[in-house]
Amino acid sequence: MRAIVQERYGPPVEVLRLKEIDRPTPGPEEVLVRVRASSVNTPDWIAVTGVPYALRLQVGRLPSNVVRGSDVAGTVEALGAGVTDLAVGDAVFGSLWTSRFVTAGTFAEFVVAPAAQLAPIPSGVAFEEAAASVMSGVTALCAMRDTVKIRNGIKVLVNGASGGVGTFAVQLAAHFGAEVTGVCGPGNVEMVRGLGARHVIDYTSSDFTQGSERYDVILDNVLNHPPRRTARALAPGGVLIPNSVGNSGGLLAGLGRMAGAKLLGMTRRADVRFSPSEAARENLTAIGELLASGEIKAVIDRAYPLEETPEAVAHMFGHHARGNIVITVD
């Protein structure tokens, strides 16, 4: 089968290449999926570049898995032993994501995935939409529905509202009844407003941490401010959810700010909550139902064919994607 392989760390266009490799075989409780689409997420470019170098102490001097990618949408090709709730030919979407930092596998024609981390794709939802909604959609859902339980009337600010998680978070917060403020660049203001944000802040002209408005929830997908400063924009009893690693200020700065946010929470100077992204079937099903009903949509910046995956990962590495980046497989 064709796959995008990585045999060393470095810039995506230099270290990723198309190659023929063996098709995997599903084990117990696993499913072989014929991939129709995948998406590119922050862990993918981190795993490709291998930066910061300290991360290589965890994953090895050379990549432990040669195929990147964790999100998948496609059709069931074969079932492993014990899988009884899916059938060959089913259209499914899901994730290979685990608690490990580096995941691998879906930038290929076939992939083996845990059956428990796959769900049927509802009728009317395209493979590209489903793939774009896995990590980004589930992360936003877990944050908005579970971590803070968004309800009518509360004020939610989404920093990084035009990115993959941000575009879903704005829609989901509005869907659950929140008054949403989105923070994004000038070119995305109207798009974010169209997703359901009642207020939109252009970060190039205004700094939400310096304003007088206070928010019940801040979902920070960018970490471009020190956590203590971000927390000043919280209303009494408000919750700060730090989500990503350095999409603006660089990976090392992002990791430092994640640590700072954790310390802020530990010292009780703010209510800081870290939201898990659990690709369990019930979460995938919830996202699929919202997509099928039209209540939310997957914002796709661009879809790249499999052979252009290096360019897709490089685009993600540039930190300016509008929504999600998708890989399509013929």
PyMOL commands that set and color helices and strands:
alter all, ss='L'
color gray80, all
select helices_A, chain A and resi 12-15+42-49+53-59+115-117+127-132+135-147+164-175+186-194+208-210+227-231+251-266+281-293+306-317
alter helices_A, ss='H'
color red, helices_A
select strands_A, chain A and resi 2-6+16-20+30-40+71-79+91-95+110-114+118-120+155-159+179-184+199-202+215-220+234-242+271-272+300-305+324-328
alter strands_A, ss='S'
color yellow, strands_A
deselect
rebuild
show_as cartoon
